[in-house]
Amino acid sequence: MNKFIGFFLVFISLSYTSFASKIDTLEVYSPSMKKNIKNLVITPDSYLSNANSYSVVYLLHGAGGNFKDCLKKMPDIKKYADDYNIIIVCPDGSKTSWYFDSPIDATMKYETYVSKELVSKIDNTYKTSANKEHRAISGLSMGGHGALFLAFKHSDVFGAAGSMSGGVDIRPFPLRWSIAERLGSYSEYPENWENNTVINLVHLLTGKNLKFIFDCGVDDFFYDANVRLHKKLLERNIPHDYIERPGGHTKKYWKNSIKYQMVFFNEFFNEFFKN
């Protein structure tokens, strides 16, 4: 009896291993930065056996992280790829790129990389539904800023977006996270800071060109910025989902937050028929 139980457990274990999301590292050459960049790509368990195309969620890491960081902080994204039958892409955004094209450093063009070069490579390499109706972007901390920044500016590329504990207004932090190395000092180049902070890009939204969700813990140092963005969107009558809940700038918070963002994106994708 014990041998049978042991065999059964091994069989179940192998079954789950055989039918589970797959994690690859895809190296993409960036013509704008003239270098190769690593990206984590998670495909669902159905990918090899299914001829259909897939929706894609891009997840951006925070300051100090790399392309493996989102998986480390939110390991359940492997399960979400299977649950929602989607591809998840986690690009390397350098440790402190903030995901914009630096106006003072030609080697830092991560807006161009993510919104154009990476998206094109993913669509040409994987079975994707290559349109904005099946493309979403989110991220945590610096990546939350990056996700909304890219989606606000490129709503023709991304149909849905999210931010978790995002630094949606960088101006209160002129000496933090190497932002000045990307934009120049705030005192010398205030226009660079004004033009590259999410909260100043609300004018790009029509209320119909993008669906997005953002959240922040009430104990987070970015909480005030998120509240101000929420109020500004309300004043402009721009539809959005905003959530605040207990918590700080922590892995525990993000593991909880990503669950709701994936539900939001799944509902968005399901509004459209897959090709």
N, C-alpha and C positions, 0 to 999 in steps of 0.2 A: 504494500500500500504506500509506504514511504517513497519507494522508487518511482511509483506511478505519479505521485504528487510532484516529486522533483522533476520528472520529465515534463509534466504538464506546465509547471512554472517556467521551465526553460523555453518551452514552445511558445508560451504567451509572451515571454520576454523577447524572443526572436521575432515574433509577429509584430510587436510594437516597434522594434528596431527597423524592420523591413519597410514598414509603412509609417514614415515620419518625415518631417520637413528636412531638407538637405541644406547644409551651409557650405557655401563656396566663397573663396576670395578671388575677386575679379580685379585685375590691374588694368587701369584705363589711362591712356596717354592724353594729357591735356595740352593741346596746341597753344592755348593762351599762356600757360605757365611753363611750357616746354619741360614737362616732367611726368613721370608715371605716378599714379595715385591709386592706393589700394581701397577696395570697397568690399564690404561683407554683403553677400546676396543670399537670402533665405528663400528657397522655393518650397511649395507645399508638397505633401506626399503624393498628390495626384499628378504632379507636373509631367513626369515621364510617360505616364499611361494615358494622358488626356491631350487631345489635339486642340482643345479650345485655347483661347488667349486669356491672359490674366490681368487683373488690375494690379497696380503697384503702389506701395506706400514707401516713401523715402523718410528715413529717420535720421536726424542730425544730432550728433553728440555735443556735449558741453565743453567749456574751456578746460584745457589740460588733457582732454581725452583724445581718442583716435577712433578708427573705424570699428574696433572691437568693443568700444565702450558701451554702446546702447545694449548690446547682448549681455554684457556683464551686469549692468545696472537693472535691466529688464529682461531676464532670461525667458520669461513667458512668451516673448515675441515669436519664439520657435513654434509654440503651440498655436498662437494666433494666426500664423501663416497657414496652418492646417485648418483651423476652425473656420476661417473666413475665405480659404482658398485663394490666397493672394501671394504676390511676391513682395518681400520686404528688402529694401536696399539701404545699407548704412554706409555712407561715404566717409572718407577721412577728410575732415575739414581743417586740417592742421590744428595745432593746439589752441591758437587764438586768432583764427581768421575772421570770425564773426560773420562769415558767409557773404560778405560784400566784396566788390572789386575795389581794392585799396587805391585811392587817388594819389598816393605818394610812394607806393611800392609795387612795381610791375610784376613782381614774383607772387603776388597774392591776389588772384582773380577768381575767388571761389563762387561768386555770383555767376559768372560765365561758365565755370566748370559744372556746377550742379544743375543749373537751369537749362544749359544747352549741351555741353559735351557729354556729361554723364547720362542724361536722359536719352540722348541720341544713341549712345553705346548700349544702354540697357534695352532699348526698343529693337536694336539691330541684332542683339545677342540672344535675347529671351523671347518667349512667346507672350508678348504683351498686347493689350488693347491700347494702341499708341495714340491716345487722345486724352484731353483734359478730363473727360467724364470718367476715366478710369485711372486717374493719377492723383495722388494725395501726398502731402508733405507735412511732417511734424518734427518736433525735437524738444530737447530739454535744456533749460538754462540758456547758454549761448546759442544752442541749437533751436530753442524756442524762438529766440529773436530771428535766427536765420530762416526758419520755416515761414514765419509770417512775412518777413522782409521779401523773400523770394516769391511767395505766393501773391502778395500785394502788387509787386512789380511785374510779375509774369503770370497773370491770371489766364493767359492764353495757353499756358503750359500745365498749370496745376488747377484742378477744379475744386479741390478741398484742401484745407490746411488746419494745422493745430499747433498749439504751443503749451508746454508743460513747464511752469516756473520760469517763463521766458523773460529775458532782459529786454523788455519791449520799449524801454526808454534808456538809452545808454548815457545820456547827458549828465545824470547825477553822479556818474562814476568816472571822472576824467583821469584818474590815476590808477584804475584797476584793470586787470586782465589784459594788459598790453593793447588796449584799444587805441591809445595815443600812437603806438607804433604803426598802426594801420591807417589812421586818419590825420596824424599830426596832433600837436597839443591843442586842447580846446581853446586856449587863449589866443593862439596864432591862427588857427584854422576853424573857427566856429561854424562856417558854412558846411564843412565836411561832416561835422557831427549832426547838424540840423538835417542834412540831406540823407543821412544813413541811419536814422533811428526810426524804428517801426511806427511809433506814435505820430510821427509827422507824415506818414504815407497814407493816412486814412482817405485823403482826397482822391486816391486812385480807385477807390471802391465805389461801385455804382449801386450796391445792394443786391445785384443779381449776378455779378461776374465771378463770385467766389463764395463758397460755404466754408465757414471756419468755426473752430472751437478753441478756447484757451482757458487755462485754469492756473491757480496759484494757491499755495498754502498761506494761511493768515499769519504765520510766523516767519515767512520768507522775506529776505531783504529786497526781493523784487515785487513784493505784494503791492506797495503803493503805486508803482508804475502800471501794474496790471489793472488796478482799480481805475486809474486815470484813463487808461485806454478804453476800458469798458464804458465809462461815463461819456467819453468823447464819441464813441460809436452810437450810444443812445441819443446824444444830441443831434447826430447826423442821420438818425433813423436807418442805420446800417444793421441789417439782421446778423446776429451772431449768437453763439452759445458761450456763456461765461459761467464758470464754476469756481467758487472758493470753498475750501474745506480746511479742517485742522491739519497742521503739518508745516514743515520747514523745507529747506533746500536739501532733501535727503533721498537716498535710494529707496527707502520705504515709501515715500510719497510718490515717486515716479512709477514704482511697480504697481501702485494702485491707480494712478492717473491713466496709464497707458490702456487699461481695460476699457475705460469709457471712450477714449479717443478711437479705439479700434471699432467699437460699436457705432460711433458716429460715422466713421469712414465706410463701414460695411453698409450702413443704410444709404449713404450717398451713392456708392457703387451700384446698389440694387435698384436705384431709380432708373438705371439704364440697362438695356439688354446687352449682354456680351456678344461680341462678333464671333 
